[in-house]
Amino acid sequence: MPKQVLSFETLRKAGLRYLERYAASTNAFKSVLRRKVIRMEGDLEQRSVEVDKWIGEIVSRFTKAGLLNDNLVAENLCSSLLRRGTSLKMIKAKLAAKGFERDIISRVLGDISGEQEELEAAFLVARRKRLGPYREKEERKANRNRDLGVLAKAGFPYSISKQVIDSFET
């Protein structure tokens, strides 16, 4: 297969192919394009100004066309993580790691009413890991601190962890 020549058009097509398969934040998409340039050229320093201009133009075009939408991607990732039982603290960290801007993270997490969703997520984790009320009744008291620690490590606040672990106590 002949080696591809780096141009605006090859970079644009590579970006399109990537977005056909994956939803990405703008920052993550820029990183993907930079890695593509490095794979093709071996070095980014020689043409970095030109490549940065190309990447900026591609991002601008894709954003206007609706192919790149940080709000939508962040909302979808957030709701997916909540359904899996991820704490709000961990969701915030994962969104930041994915390259989302702080204002987008704040907006997405602000749309979540907070404690109720986090409580439901904590119950999901407890059920999946058989903690607290999902543990055999005889073992609950002996493993209470351990169970609280598991939820704390998952990023849940103490008040919510305590509420979950101590629920259904008789």
Secondary structure, 3 states (H helix, E strand, C coil): CCCCCCCHHHHHHHHHHHHHHCCCCHHHHHHHHHHHHHHHHCCCCCCHHHHHHHHHHHHHHHHHHCCCCHHHHHHHHHHHHHHHCCCHHHHHHHHHHCCCCHHHHHHHHHHCCCHHHHHHHHHHHHHHHCCHHHCCHHHCCCCHHHHHHHHHHCCCCHHHHHHHHCCCCC
